Amino acid sequence: MSNVELAARIGLTPGPCLRRVQRLEQSGVIRGYRAVVEPEAIGRAFEVILHVDLATQEAGIVSAFEREVAAHPEVAEFKRLFGTPDYFLRVQAADLVAYEAFLTQRIMSVPGVGKVSSHFAMKNLKGE
């Protein structure tokens, strides 16, 4: 929303509103802005939740796995978890065939991967 719209919503004039937003940006409270891209428009409409467990927790294996997986553009979200599974990934691919290729060639081939589990959403109820 524009600064004028924000100012009207919170009951300020545009000048003070802009200064407050700039202070929030400079202090790190507002970390940035983003565009929400329609997955179908970029050929990534097939979304899969992937759980990954590593066979070992050796520091070198963990670091290498995290670096390699984070570099793939198909990985829209990547989190290391406490407990099981070790990792949560939200993967976006063109279709089932593209996802299967990504999983076998790019994830399961990474040294240290122990177990993977794919979950396909029936319906998106909340989120982007």
N, CA, C and O atoms as a GROMACS GRO file, in nm:
protein
  512
    1MET      N    1   0.085  -0.118   0.000
    1MET     CA    2   0.000   0.000   0.000
    1MET      C    3   0.088   0.123   0.000
    1MET      O    4   0.203   0.119   0.045
    2SER      N    5   0.035   0.228  -0.049
    2SER     CA    6   0.112   0.353  -0.057
    2SER      C    7   0.125   0.416   0.082
    2SER      O    8   0.050   0.381   0.174
    3ASN      N    9   0.219   0.507   0.096
    3ASN     CA   10   0.238   0.579   0.221
    3ASN      C   11   0.113   0.658   0.257
    3ASN      O   12   0.077   0.667   0.375
    4VAL      N   13   0.046   0.715   0.158
    4VAL     CA   14  -0.076   0.793   0.183
    4VAL      C   15  -0.185   0.702   0.240
    4VAL      O   16  -0.254   0.740   0.334
    5GLU      N   17  -0.200   0.582   0.183
    5GLU     CA   18  -0.300   0.488   0.233
    5GLU      C   19  -0.267   0.443   0.376
    5GLU      O   20  -0.355   0.437   0.462
    6LEU      N   21  -0.139   0.413   0.400
    6LEU     CA   22  -0.097   0.372   0.534
    6LEU      C   23  -0.123   0.484   0.635
    6LEU      O   24  -0.175   0.459   0.744
    7ALA      N   25  -0.086   0.605   0.599
    7ALA     CA   26  -0.107   0.719   0.690
    7ALA      C   27  -0.254   0.736   0.724
    7ALA      O   28  -0.288   0.760   0.840
    8ALA      N   29  -0.341   0.723   0.626
    8ALA     CA   30  -0.485   0.736   0.651
    8ALA      C   31  -0.534   0.625   0.744
    8ALA      O   32  -0.618   0.649   0.831
    9ARG      N   33  -0.483   0.505   0.726
    9ARG     CA   34  -0.526   0.392   0.809
    9ARG      C   35  -0.487   0.409   0.955
    9ARG      O   36  -0.563   0.370   1.044
   10ILE      N   37  -0.370   0.466   0.980
   10ILE     CA   38  -0.323   0.477   1.118
   10ILE      C   39  -0.346   0.614   1.179
   10ILE      O   40  -0.308   0.639   1.294
   11GLY      N   41  -0.406   0.704   1.103
   11GLY     CA   42  -0.442   0.835   1.157
   11GLY      C   43  -0.329   0.935   1.165
   11GLY      O   44  -0.327   1.019   1.255
   12LEU      N   45  -0.233   0.926   1.072
   12LEU     CA   46  -0.124   1.023   1.067
   12LEU      C   47  -0.128   1.094   0.932
   12LEU      O   48  -0.194   1.050   0.838
   13THR      N   49  -0.056   1.203   0.925
   13THR     CA   50  -0.037   1.266   0.795
   13THR      C   51   0.077   1.192   0.724
   13THR      O   52   0.156   1.125   0.790
   14PRO      N   53   0.087   1.203   0.592
   14PRO     CA   54   0.188   1.125   0.518
   14PRO      C   55   0.333   1.149   0.561
   14PRO      O   56   0.411   1.054   0.565
   15GLY      N   57   0.372   1.272   0.593
   15GLY     CA   58   0.511   1.300   0.631
   15GLY      C   59   0.557   1.223   0.754
   15GLY      O   60   0.655   1.149   0.746
   16PRO      N   61   0.488   1.238   0.868
   16PRO     CA   62   0.529   1.162   0.987
   16PRO      C   63   0.518   1.010   0.966
   16PRO      O   64   0.599   0.934   1.019
   17CYS      N   65   0.420   0.968   0.890
   17CYS     CA   66   0.406   0.824   0.863
   17CYS      C   67   0.529   0.772   0.788
   17CYS      O   68   0.583   0.668   0.823
   18LEU      N   69   0.572   0.845   0.686
   18LEU     CA   70   0.689   0.804   0.608
   18LEU      C   71   0.814   0.799   0.695
   18LEU      O   72   0.894   0.707   0.684
   19ARG      N   73   0.831   0.898   0.782
   19ARG     CA   74   0.947   0.900   0.871
   19ARG      C   75   0.946   0.779   0.965
   19ARG      O   76   1.051   0.720   0.992
   20ARG      N   77   0.829   0.742   1.016
   20ARG     CA   78   0.820   0.624   1.104
   20ARG      C   79   0.857   0.497   1.028
   20ARG      O   80   0.929   0.412   1.080
   21VAL      N   81   0.807   0.484   0.907
   21VAL     CA   82   0.839   0.366   0.825
   21VAL      C   83   0.990   0.362   0.798
   21VAL      O   84   1.051   0.255   0.808
   22GLN      N   85   1.048   0.474   0.764
   22GLN     CA   86   1.193   0.479   0.738
   22GLN      C   87   1.274   0.441   0.862
   22GLN      O   88   1.375   0.373   0.850
   23ARG      N   89   1.230   0.486   0.981
   23ARG     CA   90   1.298   0.447   1.105
   23ARG      C   91   1.288   0.297   1.127
   23ARG      O   92   1.384   0.233   1.168
   24LEU      N   93   1.170   0.240   1.100
   24LEU     CA   94   1.152   0.095   1.115
   24LEU      C   95   1.241   0.018   1.017
   24LEU      O   96   1.294  -0.087   1.051
   25GLU      N   97   1.257   0.070   0.897
   25GLU     CA   98   1.346   0.007   0.799
   25GLU      C   99   1.491   0.015   0.845
   25GLU      O  100   1.564  -0.084   0.840
   26GLN      N  101   1.534   0.133   0.889
   26GLN     CA  102   1.674   0.155   0.930
   26GLN      C  103   1.710   0.074   1.054
   26GLN      O  104   1.824   0.031   1.068
   27SER      N  105   1.614   0.054   1.143
   27SER     CA  106   1.642  -0.020   1.266
   27SER      C  107   1.632  -0.171   1.247
   27SER      O  108   1.665  -0.247   1.338
   28GLY      N  109   1.586  -0.214   1.130
   28GLY     CA  110   1.578  -0.358   1.103
   28GLY      C  111   1.446  -0.422   1.139
   28GLY      O  112   1.429  -0.543   1.120
   29VAL      N  113   1.352  -0.345   1.192
   29VAL     CA  114   1.220  -0.401   1.223
   29VAL      C  115   1.152  -0.443   1.093
   29VAL      O  116   1.094  -0.552   1.084
   30ILE      N  117   1.158  -0.357   0.993
   30ILE     CA  118   1.112  -0.393   0.859
   30ILE      C  119   1.235  -0.439   0.784
   30ILE      O  120   1.324  -0.360   0.754
   31ARG      N  121   1.240  -0.570   0.753
   31ARG     CA  122   1.360  -0.626   0.689
   31ARG      C  123   1.358  -0.613   0.538
   31ARG      O  124   1.463  -0.622   0.475
   32GLY      N  125   1.242  -0.592   0.479
   32GLY     CA  126   1.238  -0.580   0.335
   32GLY      C  127   1.097  -0.594   0.283
   32GLY      O  128   1.001  -0.604   0.359
   33TYR      N  129   1.087  -0.593   0.154
   33TYR     CA  130   0.959  -0.605   0.086
   33TYR      C  131   0.973  -0.716  -0.017
   33TYR      O  132   1.085  -0.748  -0.058
   34ARG      N  133   0.863  -0.774  -0.060
   34ARG     CA  134   0.871  -0.885  -0.153
   34ARG      C  135   0.754  -0.885  -0.249
   34ARG      O  136   0.650  -0.823  -0.226
   35ALA      N  137   0.776  -0.954  -0.356
   35ALA     CA  138   0.670  -0.976  -0.453
   35ALA      C  139   0.622  -1.120  -0.437
   35ALA      O  140   0.704  -1.211  -0.421
   36VAL      N  141   0.493  -1.142  -0.441
   36VAL     CA  142   0.438  -1.278  -0.436
   36VAL      C  143   0.409  -1.317  -0.579
   36VAL      O  144   0.324  -1.259  -0.646
   37VAL      N  145   0.483  -1.418  -0.627
   37VAL     CA  146   0.475  -1.461  -0.766
   37VAL      C  147   0.377  -1.577  -0.779
   37VAL      O  148   0.378  -1.669  -0.696
   38GLU      N  149   0.295  -1.574  -0.880
   38GLU     CA  150   0.200  -1.683  -0.907
   38GLU      C  151   0.279  -1.802  -0.961
   38GLU      O  152   0.339  -1.791  -1.068
   39PRO      N  153   0.282  -1.916  -0.891
   39PRO     CA  154   0.362  -2.031  -0.934
   39PRO      C  155   0.330  -2.079  -1.076
   39PRO      O  156   0.420  -2.119  -1.150
   40GLU      N  157   0.204  -2.075  -1.116
   40GLU     CA  158   0.167  -2.119  -1.250
   40GLU      C  159   0.235  -2.033  -1.357
   40GLU      O  160   0.270  -2.083  -1.464
   41ALA      N  161   0.254  -1.906  -1.328
   41ALA     CA  162   0.312  -1.814  -1.426
   41ALA      C  163   0.458  -1.845  -1.455
   41ALA      O  164   0.510  -1.806  -1.560
   42ILE      N  165   0.526  -1.914  -1.363
   42ILE     CA  166   0.667  -1.946  -1.384
   42ILE      C  167   0.691  -2.097  -1.397
   42ILE      O  168   0.803  -2.145  -1.384
   43GLY      N  169   0.584  -2.171  -1.423
   43GLY     CA  170   0.598  -2.314  -1.445
   43GLY      C  171   0.630  -2.395  -1.322
   43GLY      O  172   0.698  -2.497  -1.329
   44ARG      N  173   0.580  -2.349  -1.205
   44ARG     CA  174   0.608  -2.420  -1.080
   44ARG      C  175   0.480  -2.439  -0.998
   44ARG      O  176   0.478  -2.411  -0.878
   45ALA      N  177   0.375  -2.485  -1.063
   45ALA     CA  178   0.245  -2.498  -0.998
   45ALA      C  179   0.233  -2.623  -0.912
   45ALA      O  180   0.141  -2.632  -0.830
   46PHE      N  181   0.322  -2.719  -0.929
   46PHE     CA  182   0.315  -2.845  -0.854
   46PHE      C  183   0.397  -2.828  -0.727
   46PHE      O  184   0.520  -2.820  -0.732
   47GLU      N  185   0.328  -2.822  -0.612
   47GLU     CA  186   0.396  -2.796  -0.485
   47GLU      C  187   0.396  -2.921  -0.398
   47GLU      O  188   0.296  -2.990  -0.386
   48VAL      N  189   0.511  -2.947  -0.338
   48VAL     CA  190   0.529  -3.065  -0.254
   48VAL      C  191   0.596  -3.023  -0.123
   48VAL      O  192   0.690  -2.943  -0.123
   49ILE      N  193   0.548  -3.078  -0.014
   49ILE     CA  194   0.615  -3.063   0.115
   49ILE      C  195   0.705  -3.185   0.129
   49ILE      O  196   0.660  -3.299   0.120
   50LEU      N  197   0.832  -3.160   0.150
   50LEU     CA  198   0.930  -3.267   0.157
   50LEU      C  199   0.996  -3.267   0.294
   50LEU      O  200   1.048  -3.165   0.339
   51HIS      N  201   0.994  -3.383   0.359
   51HIS     CA  202   1.065  -3.401   0.486
   51HIS      C  203   1.191  -3.480   0.456
   51HIS      O  204   1.187  -3.580   0.384
   52VAL      N  205   1.303  -3.437   0.512
   52VAL     CA  206   1.430  -3.505   0.490
   52VAL      C  207   1.496  -3.531   0.625
   52VAL      O  208   1.505  -3.443   0.710
   53ASP      N  209   1.541  -3.654   0.642
   53ASP     CA  210   1.623  -3.692   0.757
   53ASP      C  211   1.761  -3.727   0.705
   53ASP      O  212   1.775  -3.798   0.605
   54LEU      N  213   1.864  -3.679   0.772
   54LEU     CA  214   2.000  -3.714   0.735
   54LEU      C  215   2.040  -3.843   0.806
   54LEU      O  216   1.989  -3.874   0.914
   55ALA      N  217   2.130  -3.916   0.745
   55ALA     CA  218   2.178  -4.042   0.803
   55ALA      C  219   2.277  -4.015   0.917
   55ALA      O  220   2.299  -4.101   1.003
   56THR      N  221   2.335  -3.897   0.918
   56THR     CA  222   2.432  -3.858   1.021
   56THR      C  223   2.416  -3.710   1.051
   56THR      O  224   2.365  -3.634   0.968
   57GLN      N  225   2.458  -3.671   1.168
   57GLN     CA  226   2.453  -3.530   1.206
   57GLN      C  227   2.592  -3.468   1.208
   57GLN      O  228   2.615  -3.366   1.273
   58GLU      N  229   2.686  -3.531   1.138
   58GLU     CA  230   2.823  -3.479   1.132
   58GLU      C  231   2.820  -3.338   1.072
   58GLU      O  232   2.754  -3.315   0.971
   59ALA      N  233   2.891  -3.246   1.133
   59ALA     CA  234   2.886  -3.104   1.096
   59ALA      C  235   2.913  -3.080   0.948
   59ALA      O  236   2.844  -3.000   0.885
   60GLY      N  237   3.012  -3.146   0.892
   60GLY     CA  238   3.045  -3.127   0.751
   60GLY      C  239   2.935  -3.172   0.658
   60GLY      O  240   2.906  -3.106   0.559
   61ILE      N  241   2.872  -3.284   0.690
   61ILE     CA  242   2.760  -3.335   0.610
   61ILE      C  243   2.641  -3.241   0.619
   61ILE      O  244   2.579  -3.210   0.518
   62VAL      N  245   2.610  -3.194   0.740
   62VAL     CA  246   2.498  -3.102   0.761
   62VAL      C  247   2.520  -2.973   0.682
   62VAL      O  248   2.431  -2.928   0.611
   63SER      N  249   2.638  -2.914   0.694
   63SER     CA  250   2.668  -2.789   0.624
   63SER      C  251   2.661  -2.807   0.473
   63SER      O  252   2.604  -2.723   0.404
   64ALA      N  253   2.718  -2.913   0.421
   64ALA     CA  254   2.718  -2.937   0.277
   64ALA      C  255   2.576  -2.958   0.226
   64ALA      O  256   2.539  -2.907   0.121
   65PHE      N  257   2.496  -3.034   0.301
   65PHE     CA  258   2.356  -3.058   0.262
   65PHE      C  259   2.280  -2.926   0.257
   65PHE      O  260   2.211  -2.898   0.159
   66GLU      N  261   2.293  -2.845   0.359
   66GLU     CA  262   2.221  -2.718   0.365
   66GLU      C  263   2.261  -2.624   0.252
   66GLU      O  264   2.175  -2.561   0.190
   67ARG      N  265   2.390  -2.615   0.224
   67ARG     CA  266   2.437  -2.530   0.114
   67ARG      C  267   2.382  -2.576  -0.020
   67ARG      O  268   2.330  -2.496  -0.098
   68GLU      N  269   2.393  -2.705  -0.046
   68GLU     CA  270   2.351  -2.758  -0.175
   68GLU      C  271   2.200  -2.745  -0.196
   68GLU      O  272   2.157  -2.702  -0.302
   69VAL      N  273   2.122  -2.780  -0.097
   69VAL     CA  274   1.976  -2.776  -0.111
   69VAL      C  275   1.927  -2.632  -0.123
   69VAL      O  276   1.839  -2.604  -0.204
   70ALA      N  277   1.983  -2.541  -0.046
   70ALA     CA  278   1.939  -2.401  -0.051
   70ALA      C  279   1.965  -2.337  -0.187
   70ALA      O  280   1.899  -2.240  -0.223
   71ALA      N  281   2.059  -2.390  -0.262
   71ALA     CA  282   2.095  -2.332  -0.392
   71ALA      C  283   1.996  -2.365  -0.503
   71ALA      O  284   2.000  -2.302  -0.609
   72HIS      N  285   1.909  -2.462  -0.483
   72HIS     CA  286   1.816  -2.504  -0.588
   72HIS      C  287   1.696  -2.409  -0.597
   72HIS      O  288   1.631  -2.384  -0.496
   73PRO      N  289   1.668  -2.357  -0.715
   73PRO     CA  290   1.554  -2.265  -0.729
   73PRO      C  291   1.418  -2.330  -0.704
   73PRO      O  292   1.321  -2.259  -0.675
   74GLU      N  293   1.409  -2.460  -0.715
   74GLU     CA  294   1.282  -2.529  -0.688
   74GLU      C  295   1.244  -2.525  -0.540
   74GLU      O  296   1.128  -2.544  -0.505
   75VAL      N  297   1.343  -2.500  -0.453
   75VAL     CA  298   1.320  -2.498  -0.309
   75VAL      C  299   1.272  -2.359  -0.270
   75VAL      O  300   1.350  -2.264  -0.265
   76ALA      N  301   1.142  -2.349  -0.242
   76ALA     CA  302   1.080  -2.220  -0.208
   76ALA      C  303   1.094  -2.188  -0.059
   76ALA      O  304   1.094  -2.072  -0.020
   77GLU      N  305   1.105  -2.293   0.023
   77GLU     CA  306   1.116  -2.275   0.168
   77GLU      C  307   1.201  -2.390   0.219
   77GLU      O  308   1.187  -2.503   0.173
   78PHE      N  309   1.288  -2.362   0.316
   78PHE     CA  310   1.382  -2.463   0.365
   78PHE      C  311   1.408  -2.434   0.511
   78PHE      O  312   1.463  -2.329   0.545
   79LYS      N  313   1.370  -2.527   0.599
   79LYS     CA  314   1.386  -2.507   0.743
   79LYS      C  315   1.453  -2.629   0.806
   79LYS      O  316   1.421  -2.743   0.773
   80ARG      N  317   1.546  -2.604   0.897
   80ARG     CA  318   1.602  -2.710   0.981
   80ARG      C  319   1.517  -2.717   1.106
   80ARG      O  320   1.487  -2.614   1.166
   81LEU      N  321   1.479  -2.836   1.146
   81LEU     CA  322   1.386  -2.854   1.256
   81LEU      C  323   1.452  -2.920   1.376
   81LEU      O  324   1.552  -2.990   1.362
   82PHE      N  325   1.395  -2.898   1.494
   82PHE     CA  326   1.430  -2.977   1.611
   82PHE      C  327   1.350  -3.106   1.600
   82PHE      O  328   1.235  -3.103   1.556
   83GLY      N  329   1.406  -3.217   1.639
   83GLY     CA  330   1.333  -3.343   1.635
   83GLY      C  331   1.329  -3.402   1.495
   83GLY      O  332   1.420  -3.383   1.415
   84THR      N  333   1.222  -3.475   1.468
   84THR     CA  334   1.207  -3.545   1.341
   84THR      C  335   1.094  -3.485   1.261
   84THR      O  336   0.988  -3.461   1.319
   85PRO      N  337   1.109  -3.461   1.136
   85PRO     CA  338   1.226  -3.483   1.052
   85PRO      C  339   1.332  -3.376   1.077
   85PRO      O  340   1.309  -3.278   1.148
   86ASP      N  341   1.449  -3.397   1.016
   86ASP     CA  342   1.556  -3.299   1.032
   86ASP      C  343   1.528  -3.171   0.955
   86ASP      O  344   1.562  -3.062   1.001
   87TYR      N  345   1.463  -3.184   0.836
   87TYR     CA  346   1.439  -3.069   0.749
   87TYR      C  347   1.299  -3.070   0.692
   87TYR      O  348   1.240  -3.175   0.668
   88PHE      N  349   1.248  -2.950   0.671
   88PHE     CA  350   1.121  -2.926   0.603
   88PHE      C  351   1.153  -2.844   0.478
   88PHE      O  352   1.219  -2.740   0.487
   89LEU      N  353   1.107  -2.891   0.363
   89LEU     CA  354   1.125  -2.817   0.238
   89LEU      C  355   0.989  -2.800   0.173
   89LEU      O  356   0.906  -2.891   0.175
   90ARG      N  357   0.968  -2.684   0.115
   90ARG     CA  358   0.852  -2.662   0.027
   90ARG      C  359   0.912  -2.649  -0.111
   90ARG      O  360   0.986  -2.555  -0.141
   91VAL      N  361   0.878  -2.745  -0.196
   91VAL     CA  362   0.936  -2.756  -0.329
   91VAL      C  363   0.830  -2.723  -0.433
   91VAL      O  364   0.716  -2.768  -0.423
   92GLN      N  365   0.870  -2.644  -0.533
   92GLN     CA  366   0.779  -2.610  -0.642
   92GLN      C  367   0.841  -2.659  -0.772
   92GLN      O  368   0.955  -2.625  -0.806
   93ALA      N  369   0.765  -2.740  -0.846
   93ALA     CA  370   0.810  -2.796  -0.973
   93ALA      C  371   0.700  -2.780  -1.076
   93ALA      O  372   0.588  -2.742  -1.043
   94ALA      N  373   0.732  -2.810  -1.200
   94ALA     CA  374   0.633  -2.797  -1.308
   94ALA      C  375   0.523  -2.902  -1.295
   94ALA      O  376   0.406  -2.872  -1.317
   95ASP      N  377   0.562  -3.024  -1.260
   95ASP     CA  378   0.465  -3.134  -1.254
   95ASP      C  379   0.528  -3.251  -1.178
   95ASP      O  380   0.639  -3.239  -1.125
   96LEU      N  381   0.457  -3.362  -1.172
   96LEU     CA  382   0.505  -3.480  -1.098
   96LEU      C  383   0.636  -3.533  -1.156
   96LEU      O  384   0.725  -3.571  -1.081
   97VAL      N  385   0.647  -3.536  -1.287
   97VAL     CA  386   0.769  -3.586  -1.351
   97VAL      C  387   0.889  -3.498  -1.315
   97VAL      O  388   0.997  -3.548  -1.283
   98ALA      N  389   0.871  -3.367  -1.319
   98ALA     CA  390   0.980  -3.274  -1.284
   98ALA      C  391   1.015  -3.288  -1.136
   98ALA      O  392   1.133  -3.280  -1.100
   99TYR      N  393   0.916  -3.308  -1.050
   99TYR     CA  394   0.944  -3.325  -0.908
   99TYR      C  395   1.023  -3.453  -0.883
   99TYR      O  396   1.118  -3.453  -0.805
  100GLU      N  397   0.983  -3.561  -0.948
  100GLU     CA  398   1.052  -3.689  -0.930
  100GLU      C  399   1.199  -3.677  -0.972
  100GLU      O  400   1.287  -3.730  -0.905
  101ALA      N  401   1.224  -3.607  -1.082
  101ALA     CA  402   1.362  -3.585  -1.127
  101ALA      C  403   1.438  -3.501  -1.026
  101ALA      O  404   1.553  -3.532  -0.994
  102PHE      N  405   1.376  -3.395  -0.976
  102PHE     CA  406   1.440  -3.310  -0.875
  102PHE      C  407   1.474  -3.391  -0.750
  102PHE      O  408   1.585  -3.383  -0.698
  103LEU      N  409   1.379  -3.469  -0.704
  103LEU     CA  410   1.399  -3.548  -0.582
  103LEU      C  411   1.513  -3.648  -0.598
  103LEU      O  412   1.602  -3.655  -0.513
  104THR      N  413   1.512  -3.724  -0.705
  104THR     CA  414   1.613  -3.829  -0.721
  104THR      C  415   1.750  -3.775  -0.760
  104THR      O  416   1.852  -3.825  -0.714
  105GLN      N  417   1.752  -3.673  -0.845
  105GLN     CA  418   1.880  -3.623  -0.895
  105GLN      C  419   1.943  -3.515  -0.807
  105GLN      O  420   2.065  -3.503  -0.802
  106ARG      N  421   1.860  -3.436  -0.739
  106ARG     CA  422   1.915  -3.322  -0.666
  106ARG      C  423   1.910  -3.337  -0.515
  106ARG      O  424   1.990  -3.275  -0.445
  107ILE      N  425   1.819  -3.417  -0.463
  107ILE     CA  426   1.808  -3.432  -0.316
  107ILE      C  427   1.864  -3.567  -0.271
  107ILE      O  428   1.953  -3.571  -0.185
  108MET      N  429   1.813  -3.673  -0.326
  108MET     CA  430   1.856  -3.806  -0.280
  108MET      C  431   2.001  -3.837  -0.316
  108MET      O  432   2.059  -3.930  -0.259
  109SER      N  433   2.059  -3.763  -0.407
  109SER     CA  434   2.198  -3.785  -0.445
  109SER      C  435   2.297  -3.708  -0.357
  109SER      O  436   2.418  -3.726  -0.368
  110VAL      N  437   2.246  -3.622  -0.269
  110VAL     CA  438   2.334  -3.545  -0.180
  110VAL      C  439   2.388  -3.637  -0.071
  110VAL      O  440   2.310  -3.708  -0.007
  111PRO      N  441   2.518  -3.639  -0.049
  111PRO     CA  442   2.575  -3.724   0.056
  111PRO      C  443   2.512  -3.696   0.192
  111PRO      O  444   2.494  -3.580   0.231
  112GLY      N  445   2.481  -3.802   0.264
  112GLY     CA  446   2.426  -3.789   0.398
  112GLY      C  447   2.275  -3.801   0.407
  112GLY      O  448   2.222  -3.815   0.517
  113VAL      N  449   2.203  -3.794   0.294
  113VAL     CA  450   2.057  -3.805   0.299
  113VAL      C  451   2.020  -3.947   0.339
  113VAL      O  452   2.066  -4.044   0.279
  114GLY      N  453   1.936  -3.958   0.442
  114GLY     CA  454   1.893  -4.088   0.490
  114GLY      C  455   1.755  -4.125   0.442
  114GLY      O  456   1.737  -4.226   0.374
  115LYS      N  457   1.656  -4.043   0.476
  115LYS     CA  458   1.517  -4.075   0.446
  115LYS      C  459   1.448  -3.950   0.395
  115LYS      O  460   1.469  -3.840   0.447
  116VAL      N  461   1.364  -3.967   0.293
  116VAL     CA  462   1.284  -3.856   0.243
  116VAL      C  463   1.138  -3.898   0.243
  116VAL      O  464   1.105  -4.016   0.224
  117SER      N  465   1.051  -3.802   0.263
  117SER     CA  466   0.907  -3.828   0.264
  117SER      C  467   0.836  -3.710   0.198
  117SER      O  468   0.847  -3.597   0.244
  118SER      N  469   0.764  -3.739   0.090
  118SER     CA  470   0.695  -3.635   0.014
  118SER      C  471   0.549  -3.629   0.053
  118SER      O  472   0.484  -3.732   0.072
  119HIS      N  473   0.497  -3.508   0.065
  119HIS     CA  474   0.357  -3.487   0.101
  119HIS      C  475   0.296  -3.389   0.001
  119HIS      O  476   0.349  -3.281  -0.024
  120PHE      N  477   0.184  -3.428  -0.056
  120PHE     CA  478   0.116  -3.347  -0.156
  120PHE      C  479  -0.009  -3.287  -0.093
  120PHE      O  480  -0.093  -3.360  -0.040
  121ALA      N  481  -0.022  -3.158  -0.098
  121ALA     CA  482  -0.136  -3.089  -0.037
  121ALA      C  483  -0.263  -3.114  -0.119
  121ALA      O  484  -0.262  -3.110  -0.242
  122MET      N  485  -0.371  -3.138  -0.050
  122MET     CA  486  -0.501  -3.153  -0.114
  122MET      C  487  -0.558  -3.016  -0.148
  122MET      O  488  -0.615  -2.996  -0.255
  123LYS      N  489  -0.540  -2.920  -0.054
  123LYS     CA  490  -0.598  -2.787  -0.072
  123LYS      C  491  -0.522  -2.689   0.015
  123LYS      O  492  -0.483  -2.722   0.127
  124ASN      N  493  -0.498  -2.569  -0.036
  124ASN     CA  494  -0.433  -2.464   0.041
  124ASN      C  495  -0.540  -2.386   0.117
  124ASN      O  496  -0.625  -2.322   0.055
  125LEU      N  497  -0.536  -2.390   0.250
  125LEU     CA  498  -0.637  -2.326   0.332
  125LEU      C  499  -0.595  -2.189   0.384
  125LEU      O  500  -0.679  -2.104   0.413
  126LYS      N  501  -0.464  -2.167   0.396
  126LYS     CA  502  -0.416  -2.038   0.444
  126LYS      C  503  -0.272  -2.022   0.398
  126LYS      O  504  -0.196  -2.118   0.395
  127GLY      N  505  -0.236  -1.902   0.361
  127GLY     CA  506  -0.098  -1.875   0.318
  127GLY      C  507  -0.098  -1.805   0.185
  127GLY      O  508  -0.200  -1.753   0.140
  128GLU      N  509   0.018  -1.803   0.125
  128GLU     CA  510   0.036  -1.730  -0.001
  128GLU      C  511  -0.044  -1.787  -0.112
  128GLU      O  512  -0.040  -1.736  -0.224
   0.00000   0.00000   0.00000
